Amino acid sequence: MALQLSEFPEQLRAEVQRVRELVAALHAELPRWELVVWTAGNVSQRIRCADLIGEDLFVIKPSGVSYDELTPEKMVVCTLDGVKIDDGTPDALTPSSDTAAHAYVYAHMDRVGGVVHTHSTYATAWAARGEAVPCVLTMMGDEFGGAIPVGPFALIGDDSIGRGIVETLRESRSRAVLMQNHGPFTIGTDARDAVKAAVMCEEVARTVHIARQLGEPIPIPQEQVDSLFDRYQNVYGQKK
């Protein structure tokens, strides 16, 4: 029997609503940064609630719904098995076709709190070639700690894509992976962090592509990449 949202503790129902509102709002960032077309792409965020109901949940975009029509009420709540819970949304409102990939990442990478998938033009072009984006920009050292790697080819329909993401990123500092012949997936501490990674992934993929038209880009030595990554992750910005 499906989990019933109505039976959750009040504090969890309030958190589900908060995350629905956040995820709905973050989907607007994908077309704003020209990372998606039509209804492609998706954002999700984990809800850490295993202490309350025995397992975590996540919120994700419904399948095939226009970005202009997305509202918090249309966001779909799933278990980490990718099963939609009974949350009051219409039965016909099914979760994204990439739900199994998101679910697998959450189930196997506890540090991940947000996942984003786009078909952004330049990052997807690198994925079509099955080629990692080399670390030739300080921005890449800052954000990704090195090159953006390529994950294996996999078809939508089961957890194959999720397995490829986890296998590629489990031991990597990168928050982005280019799934071969498909496109980028990014991870983060939460959905906003994963959206930022998606934006930055496309930016560096575009810039390195342009640089290659002018000549061979200059790689950054690994010790300098390490220094850039450490500074950006531990020193840069305002501390909470």
Buried (B, 14 or more C-beta within 10 A) or exposed (E): EEBEBEEBEEEBBEBBBBBBBBBBBBBEBBBEBEBBBEBBBBBBBBBEBEEBBEEBBBBBBBBEBEBEEBEBBBBBBBBBEBEBBBBEBEEEBBBBBBBBBBBBBBBBBEEBBBBBBBBBBBBBBBBEEBBBBBBBBEBBBBBBBBBBBBBBBBEEEEBBBBBBBBBBBEEBBBBBBBBBBBBBBBBBEBBBBBBBBBBBBBBBBBBBBEBEEEEEBEEBEEEEBBEBBEEBEEEEEEEE
